[in-house]
Amino acid sequence: MPKIYPEALAYCILWAALAVAGFMLAGWQAGALLSVGLFLIVMPASALVLTRTGNFVAERAVRWGILVVAAILLASFLDLR
């Protein structure tokens, strides 16, 4: 069985929780954007950082930063409603 990395597991759980929160609080469109939309942003950004720098710390910071920005945007959207 492959090794489970706690940081990666936490990231996936928080990403899923953010998508579920978006679905429950702002509708199915927000949930879909947070699940599929983040995938379309996070994966290319991670690949770009890794291919340009080879720095896993920078890649991790970019990945977590994108998730934090998505959470802030969801909170801002909910506040404006």
C-alpha positions as CSV (number, residue, x, y, z in Angstrom):
1,M,0.0,0.0,0.0
2,P,1.4,3.5,-0.9
3,K,2.4,5.8,1.9
4,I,-0.2,8.4,2.8
5,Y,1.2,12.0,3.1
6,P,-0.6,14.0,5.8
7,E,-0.1,17.3,4.1
8,A,-1.6,16.1,0.8
9,L,-4.5,14.4,2.6
10,A,-5.2,17.6,4.5
11,Y,-5.2,19.6,1.3
12,C,-7.6,17.2,-0.4
13,I,-10.0,17.3,2.6
14,L,-9.9,21.1,2.8
15,W,-10.5,21.4,-1.0
16,A,-13.5,19.0,-0.8
17,A,-14.8,20.8,2.3
18,L,-14.5,24.2,0.4
19,A,-16.4,22.8,-2.6
20,V,-19.1,21.3,-0.3
21,A,-19.4,24.6,1.6
22,G,-19.7,26.5,-1.7
23,F,-22.4,24.1,-2.9
24,M,-24.4,24.4,0.4
25,L,-24.0,28.1,0.9
26,A,-24.0,29.5,-2.7
27,G,-25.5,26.8,-4.9
28,W,-24.4,24.1,-7.2
29,Q,-22.6,26.5,-9.6
30,A,-20.3,27.6,-6.8
31,G,-19.7,24.0,-5.7
32,A,-18.8,23.0,-9.3
33,L,-16.5,26.0,-9.8
34,L,-14.7,25.2,-6.6
35,S,-14.2,21.6,-7.4
36,V,-13.6,21.5,-11.1
37,G,-12.4,25.1,-11.5
38,L,-9.7,24.8,-8.8
39,F,-8.6,21.6,-10.5
40,L,-8.1,23.5,-13.7
41,I,-6.1,26.1,-12.0
42,V,-4.1,24.2,-9.3
43,M,-2.8,21.4,-11.6
44,P,-1.2,23.6,-14.3
45,A,0.1,26.1,-11.7
46,S,1.8,23.3,-9.7
47,A,3.2,21.8,-12.9
48,L,4.5,25.2,-14.1
49,V,6.2,25.9,-10.8
50,L,7.8,22.5,-10.6
51,T,9.1,22.5,-14.2
52,R,10.5,26.0,-13.9
53,T,12.0,25.8,-10.4
54,G,12.0,22.2,-9.3
55,N,11.2,23.6,-5.8
56,F,8.6,21.6,-4.0
57,V,8.3,24.2,-1.2
58,A,7.4,26.9,-3.8
59,E,4.9,24.5,-5.4
60,R,3.3,23.7,-2.1
61,A,3.0,27.5,-1.3
62,V,1.4,28.1,-4.7
63,R,-1.1,25.2,-4.2
64,W,-2.1,26.3,-0.7
65,G,-2.2,30.0,-1.7
66,I,-4.7,29.2,-4.5
67,L,-6.9,27.3,-2.0
68,V,-6.7,30.2,0.5
69,V,-7.6,32.7,-2.2
70,A,-10.6,30.6,-3.3
71,A,-11.8,30.4,0.3
72,I,-11.5,34.2,0.7
73,L,-13.4,34.7,-2.6
74,L,-16.2,32.4,-1.5
75,A,-16.4,34.2,1.9
76,S,-16.5,37.6,0.1
77,F,-19.1,36.4,-2.3
78,L,-21.3,35.2,0.5
79,D,-20.8,38.5,2.4
80,L,-22.1,40.4,-0.7
81,R,-25.2,38.3,-1.1
